[in-house]
Amino acid sequence: DRATSELLSSRRNDVDFRLTKMLQLVNSLKVCDAQSVFLGLDVIKVVRACLCEQDERVRATAVRCLKYMCCNQLIVDNVKRLNLPHFIMMCLEREDESGKAERLAALKWLRYMLDHYPLSMPECCVRSLMAVAQHSKHEYARICLDLLRELCILNPMVMHRCNGFKVLIELISNPLYGDAADQLLLTVLYILDHPNTRKYLRPSTDVQQLLSPLVGVDPYKKNAQSTAQIEQNKAPRELAQRVLQTMLKSVTGVFYLGSSDVRKRTSYLRLMVDLMKLPNKIAGIQWARKCIFDVLEKALLPLSDTTKIETLRGPNLIVNYVCLILMAFMKNGLIECLVDVGMRSD
């Protein structure tokens, strides 16, 4: 407390200078052995007091100093105990133009924590990352989104406690993040692939909302939708088609789409096959039927050139993958569907 009062009673330039000296002292101690470095609570309280300063330079220097102070697990636990991550996230969430240095310093601290202590990531940091990522106009929204993707893999438990997976799936359907939708979906598939992390997702509610436009129908009356409504429905439909293609490219996605859950609910492939069965005179589902046929055709494209397949010797992984897709569709009634469609006059 005495060191804190002396530090804050000095001039602001002097505070910045003393923080820099403290940073140099910590770095000199880390040269010997970072795990043996011990910093008392009073030293960490000094940095916490500097994080409340009005000067943006002092706050940025304090966050940078704290980054180098977190050199072992004991110091990280003391930092969390004194609630310093809350003050660092306040630096990240400030939107004034003069706070760019402290926002960048807060991101560097998060990057350091994610690289060295991902299991000790505080929940307040995860919630701040989610808030910034959802604010698409923020200058660091994409960086926060990438940090969330890595955190889903390194520490899925804290993401589950903060309801982060739901936010991640909502960001996939955000048209402003259309170029990052495939990477986000691959992260979700990675979570579904492992039994230890699969329990944190609710596939029947979280994942299926991405594919819901495929089973939606258009109004049967002409001119029932305005041009703005048609354009508004176009982006979710294109995203649903991309999601379906990406999931069929993964073995985990094929198993998820083709299997029913414990509650005996109908699999998603069964719903799509039932849509393919419907006659052409039903105008409301024409887009969904065309989309499903196109996706299935692209999935079977590697088997189109049989001459190249016959010349190959040994097992072919591409052929095995296409056979897996065919088995999943056949299990869900593809043969009966093709028979019904082929016997119709239209």
C-alpha positions as CSV (number, residue, x, y, z in Angstrom):
1,D,0.0,0.0,0.0
2,R,2.9,2.4,0.7
3,A,4.5,1.6,-2.6
4,T,1.1,2.2,-4.3
5,S,0.6,5.6,-2.7
6,E,4.1,6.7,-3.5
7,L,3.7,5.6,-7.1
8,L,0.4,7.3,-7.7
9,S,1.4,10.5,-5.9
10,S,4.2,11.1,-8.4
11,R,3.8,12.7,-11.8
12,R,2.3,10.7,-14.6
13,N,5.5,10.6,-16.6
14,D,7.3,9.4,-13.5
15,V,4.6,6.6,-13.0
16,D,5.2,5.5,-16.6
17,F,9.0,5.5,-15.9
18,R,8.7,3.5,-12.7
19,L,6.5,0.9,-14.4
20,T,9.1,0.5,-17.1
21,K,11.7,0.0,-14.5
22,M,9.6,-2.6,-12.8
23,L,9.2,-4.4,-16.1
24,Q,13.0,-4.4,-16.6
25,L,13.4,-5.8,-13.1
26,V,10.9,-8.6,-13.7
27,N,12.7,-9.5,-17.0
28,S,16.0,-9.6,-15.2
29,L,14.6,-12.0,-12.7
30,K,13.1,-14.2,-15.4
31,V,16.5,-14.7,-17.0
32,C,17.5,-17.0,-14.1
33,D,14.4,-19.1,-13.7
34,A,10.9,-17.9,-14.5
35,Q,9.2,-20.6,-12.3
36,S,11.1,-19.4,-9.2
37,V,10.1,-15.8,-9.5
38,F,7.8,-14.7,-6.7
39,L,6.0,-11.4,-6.7
40,G,4.0,-10.4,-3.6
41,L,0.5,-9.2,-3.6
42,D,1.6,-5.6,-2.9
43,V,3.5,-5.5,-6.2
44,I,0.5,-6.7,-8.1
45,K,-1.7,-4.2,-6.3
46,V,0.6,-1.4,-7.6
47,V,-0.1,-2.5,-11.1
48,R,-3.8,-2.8,-10.4
49,A,-3.8,0.8,-9.2
50,C,-2.1,1.9,-12.4
51,L,-4.8,0.2,-14.4
52,C,-7.3,2.7,-12.9
53,E,-5.3,5.8,-13.9
54,Q,-6.9,8.4,-16.3
55,D,-3.8,8.5,-18.5
56,E,-4.1,6.0,-21.3
57,R,-0.3,5.6,-21.5
58,V,-0.1,4.6,-17.9
59,R,-2.8,1.9,-18.4
60,A,-1.2,0.6,-21.5
61,T,2.2,0.3,-19.8
62,A,0.6,-1.4,-16.8
63,V,-1.0,-4.0,-19.0
64,R,2.3,-4.6,-20.8
65,C,4.1,-4.8,-17.4
66,L,1.5,-7.4,-16.2
67,K,2.1,-9.5,-19.3
68,Y,5.7,-10.0,-18.3
69,M,4.9,-10.4,-14.6
70,C,2.7,-13.5,-15.4
71,C,5.7,-15.8,-15.7
72,N,4.4,-18.7,-13.5
73,Q,1.2,-20.3,-12.3
74,L,1.4,-18.8,-8.9
75,I,1.5,-15.2,-10.2
76,V,-1.3,-15.9,-12.6
77,D,-3.5,-17.2,-9.7
78,N,-2.7,-14.1,-7.7
79,V,-3.6,-11.9,-10.6
80,K,-6.9,-13.6,-11.0
81,R,-7.4,-13.4,-7.2
82,L,-7.0,-9.6,-7.2
83,N,-9.4,-9.3,-10.2
84,L,-6.9,-7.7,-12.5
85,P,-8.4,-9.3,-15.6
86,H,-11.5,-7.2,-15.1
87,F,-9.5,-4.0,-15.4
88,I,-7.6,-5.3,-18.5
89,M,-10.9,-6.1,-20.2
90,M,-12.1,-2.6,-19.5
91,C,-9.0,-1.4,-21.5
92,L,-10.1,-3.7,-24.3
93,E,-13.7,-2.7,-24.4
94,R,-13.0,1.1,-24.5
95,E,-14.0,2.5,-27.9
96,D,-12.5,6.0,-27.7
97,E,-9.9,6.9,-30.3
98,S,-7.2,7.6,-27.8
99,G,-7.3,4.1,-26.3
100,K,-5.8,2.2,-29.2
101,A,-2.5,1.5,-27.3
102,E,-4.2,0.0,-24.3
103,R,-6.6,-2.1,-26.4
104,L,-3.6,-3.5,-28.3
105,A,-1.8,-4.2,-25.0
106,A,-4.9,-6.0,-23.6
107,L,-5.0,-8.2,-26.8
108,K,-1.3,-9.0,-26.4
109,W,-1.9,-10.1,-22.8
110,L,-4.8,-12.3,-23.9
111,R,-2.6,-13.8,-26.6
112,Y,0.1,-14.5,-24.0
113,M,-2.4,-16.1,-21.7
114,L,-3.8,-18.3,-24.4
115,D,-0.3,-19.5,-25.5
116,H,1.0,-20.2,-22.0
117,Y,-1.9,-20.6,-19.5
118,P,-5.0,-21.5,-21.5
119,L,-6.5,-23.5,-18.7
120,S,-6.3,-20.4,-16.4
121,M,-8.2,-18.1,-18.8
122,P,-10.7,-16.1,-16.6
123,E,-14.3,-16.1,-17.5
124,C,-14.5,-12.3,-17.7
125,C,-11.9,-12.4,-20.5
126,V,-14.0,-14.9,-22.5
127,R,-17.2,-12.8,-22.1
128,S,-15.3,-9.7,-23.3
129,L,-13.9,-11.6,-26.3
130,M,-17.5,-12.7,-27.1
131,A,-18.8,-9.1,-26.8
132,V,-16.1,-7.7,-29.0
133,A,-16.5,-10.5,-31.6
134,Q,-20.2,-9.8,-31.8
135,H,-19.6,-6.1,-32.4
136,S,-18.5,-6.5,-36.0
137,K,-17.6,-2.9,-36.5
138,H,-14.9,-3.1,-33.8
139,E,-11.4,-2.8,-35.2
140,Y,-10.3,-6.0,-33.3
141,A,-13.4,-8.1,-33.8
142,R,-11.7,-10.6,-36.1
143,I,-8.8,-11.0,-33.8
144,C,-11.1,-11.7,-30.9
145,L,-13.0,-14.2,-33.0
146,D,-9.7,-16.1,-33.8
147,L,-8.9,-16.1,-30.1
148,L,-12.3,-17.6,-29.3
149,R,-11.7,-20.3,-32.0
150,E,-8.4,-21.3,-30.3
151,L,-9.9,-21.2,-26.9
152,C,-12.7,-23.6,-28.0
153,I,-10.0,-26.2,-28.6
154,L,-7.6,-25.4,-25.8
155,N,-10.2,-24.9,-23.0
156,P,-13.7,-25.9,-24.0
157,M,-14.8,-26.0,-20.4
158,V,-14.6,-22.2,-19.9
159,M,-16.3,-21.7,-23.2
160,H,-19.1,-23.9,-22.1
161,R,-19.5,-22.0,-18.8
162,C,-19.7,-18.7,-20.7
163,N,-22.1,-20.0,-23.3
164,G,-19.4,-19.4,-25.9
165,F,-20.4,-22.3,-28.3
166,K,-23.8,-20.8,-28.8
167,V,-22.2,-17.4,-29.6
168,L,-19.8,-19.1,-32.0
169,I,-22.6,-20.8,-33.9
170,E,-24.5,-17.5,-34.1
171,L,-21.4,-15.9,-35.6
172,I,-21.3,-18.6,-38.3
173,S,-24.7,-17.4,-39.5
174,N,-23.7,-13.8,-39.4
175,P,-23.4,-12.6,-43.0
176,L,-20.6,-10.1,-42.0
177,Y,-18.4,-13.1,-41.1
178,G,-19.2,-15.1,-44.3
179,D,-15.6,-15.5,-45.2
180,A,-14.8,-17.0,-41.8
181,A,-17.8,-19.3,-41.7
182,D,-15.9,-22.4,-43.0
183,Q,-13.2,-22.0,-40.4
184,L,-15.7,-21.6,-37.6
185,L,-17.6,-24.6,-38.8
186,L,-14.5,-26.7,-38.9
187,T,-13.9,-25.7,-35.2
188,V,-17.4,-26.9,-34.3
189,L,-16.7,-30.2,-36.2
190,Y,-13.4,-30.6,-34.2
191,I,-15.4,-30.2,-31.0
192,L,-17.9,-32.9,-32.2
193,D,-15.1,-35.3,-33.1
194,H,-13.8,-35.8,-29.6
195,P,-15.9,-37.5,-26.9
196,N,-14.3,-35.3,-24.2
197,T,-15.5,-32.1,-25.9
198,R,-18.6,-33.3,-27.6
199,K,-20.6,-33.1,-24.4
200,Y,-20.3,-29.3,-24.4
201,L,-22.4,-29.0,-27.6
202,R,-26.1,-29.5,-28.1
203,P,-26.2,-30.7,-31.7
204,S,-29.9,-31.0,-31.9
205,T,-30.4,-27.3,-31.1
206,D,-27.0,-25.6,-31.8
207,V,-25.9,-27.1,-35.0
208,Q,-29.2,-27.7,-36.7
209,Q,-30.1,-24.1,-36.7
210,L,-27.4,-23.6,-39.4
211,L,-29.2,-26.1,-41.6
212,S,-32.7,-25.0,-40.9
213,P,-33.1,-22.9,-44.2
214,L,-32.9,-26.2,-46.1
215,V,-36.1,-27.5,-44.6
216,G,-37.9,-24.2,-44.7
217,V,-40.5,-23.6,-47.4
218,D,-41.4,-20.6,-49.6
219,P,-44.9,-19.1,-49.6
220,Y,-47.1,-20.9,-52.2
221,K,-48.7,-17.6,-53.3
222,K,-46.8,-15.6,-55.9
223,N,-45.5,-12.2,-54.9
224,A,-46.1,-13.0,-51.2
225,Q,-42.6,-11.8,-50.4
226,S,-41.1,-8.5,-51.1
227,T,-37.7,-8.0,-52.8
228,A,-36.1,-7.1,-49.4
229,Q,-37.4,-10.3,-47.8
230,I,-36.1,-12.4,-50.7
231,E,-32.7,-10.8,-50.4
232,Q,-32.8,-11.3,-46.7
233,N,-33.4,-15.1,-47.1
234,K,-30.8,-15.5,-49.7
235,A,-27.8,-15.1,-47.4
236,P,-28.9,-17.8,-44.8
237,R,-29.7,-20.2,-47.7
238,E,-26.3,-19.8,-49.3
239,L,-24.7,-20.3,-45.9
240,A,-26.8,-23.4,-45.2
241,Q,-25.6,-24.9,-48.5
242,R,-22.0,-24.2,-47.7
243,V,-22.5,-25.7,-44.2
244,L,-23.9,-28.9,-45.7
245,Q,-21.0,-29.2,-48.2
246,T,-18.4,-28.6,-45.5
247,M,-20.0,-31.2,-43.2
248,L,-20.1,-33.8,-45.9
249,K,-16.4,-33.2,-46.5
250,S,-15.7,-34.4,-42.9
251,V,-16.2,-37.9,-41.6
252,T,-17.5,-36.5,-38.3
253,G,-20.0,-34.4,-40.3
254,V,-21.2,-37.4,-42.2
255,F,-21.8,-39.4,-39.1
256,Y,-23.6,-36.5,-37.4
257,L,-25.9,-35.9,-40.4
258,G,-26.6,-39.6,-41.0
259,S,-27.2,-40.8,-37.5
260,S,-30.2,-40.2,-35.1
261,D,-29.7,-39.2,-31.5
262,V,-30.6,-41.0,-28.3
263,R,-34.1,-39.6,-28.3
264,K,-34.8,-41.4,-31.7
265,R,-35.2,-38.2,-33.6
266,T,-35.1,-38.3,-37.3
267,S,-31.6,-37.8,-38.8
268,Y,-31.0,-34.7,-40.9
269,L,-30.2,-36.8,-44.0
270,R,-33.6,-38.5,-43.6
271,L,-35.3,-35.1,-43.7
272,M,-33.3,-34.2,-46.9
273,V,-34.2,-37.5,-48.5
274,D,-37.9,-36.9,-47.7
275,L,-37.6,-33.5,-49.4
276,M,-36.1,-35.1,-52.5
277,K,-39.1,-37.4,-52.6
278,L,-41.7,-34.7,-53.0
279,P,-43.1,-34.0,-56.5
280,N,-42.1,-31.0,-58.6
281,K,-45.6,-29.4,-58.4
282,I,-44.9,-28.4,-54.8
283,A,-43.4,-25.0,-55.5
284,G,-42.4,-24.1,-52.0
285,I,-39.5,-26.6,-51.7
286,Q,-37.9,-26.3,-55.1
287,W,-34.9,-24.4,-53.9
288,A,-34.2,-26.9,-51.1
289,R,-34.5,-29.9,-53.5
290,K,-32.2,-28.4,-56.1
291,C,-29.7,-27.5,-53.4
292,I,-29.7,-31.1,-52.0
293,F,-29.3,-32.6,-55.4
294,D,-26.4,-30.3,-56.2
295,V,-24.6,-31.1,-53.0
296,L,-25.1,-34.8,-53.5
297,E,-23.8,-34.5,-57.1
298,K,-20.7,-32.7,-55.9
299,A,-20.1,-35.3,-53.2
300,L,-20.2,-38.1,-55.9
301,L,-18.1,-36.2,-58.4
302,P,-14.8,-38.1,-57.6
303,L,-16.5,-41.3,-58.9
304,S,-17.5,-39.7,-62.2
305,D,-14.3,-40.7,-63.9
306,T,-14.1,-44.4,-63.6
307,T,-11.1,-44.8,-65.9
308,K,-8.8,-43.2,-63.4
309,I,-10.2,-45.3,-60.5
310,E,-9.7,-48.6,-62.4
311,T,-6.1,-47.8,-63.1
312,L,-5.2,-47.2,-59.5
313,R,-3.9,-50.0,-57.3
314,G,-4.5,-50.5,-53.7
315,P,-7.0,-48.8,-51.5
316,N,-8.3,-45.4,-52.6
317,L,-9.2,-43.0,-49.7
318,I,-11.4,-40.9,-52.0
319,V,-13.5,-43.9,-53.0
320,N,-13.8,-45.0,-49.4
321,Y,-15.0,-41.5,-48.5
322,V,-17.6,-41.4,-51.3
323,C,-18.8,-44.9,-50.3
324,L,-19.2,-43.6,-46.7
325,I,-21.5,-40.8,-48.0
326,L,-23.5,-43.2,-50.1
327,M,-23.9,-45.6,-47.2
328,A,-25.2,-42.7,-45.0
329,F,-27.7,-41.7,-47.7
330,M,-28.8,-45.3,-48.4
331,K,-29.3,-45.9,-44.7
332,N,-31.7,-42.9,-44.7
333,G,-33.8,-44.1,-47.7
334,L,-31.9,-42.8,-50.8
335,I,-32.7,-46.0,-52.8
336,E,-36.5,-45.7,-52.2
337,C,-36.3,-42.0,-52.9
338,L,-34.7,-42.5,-56.3
339,V,-37.2,-45.2,-57.2
340,D,-40.1,-42.9,-56.4
341,V,-38.6,-40.0,-58.3
342,G,-37.7,-42.2,-61.3
343,M,-41.3,-43.6,-61.6
344,R,-42.9,-40.1,-61.9
345,S,-43.8,-38.7,-65.2
346,D,-42.5,-35.3,-64.4
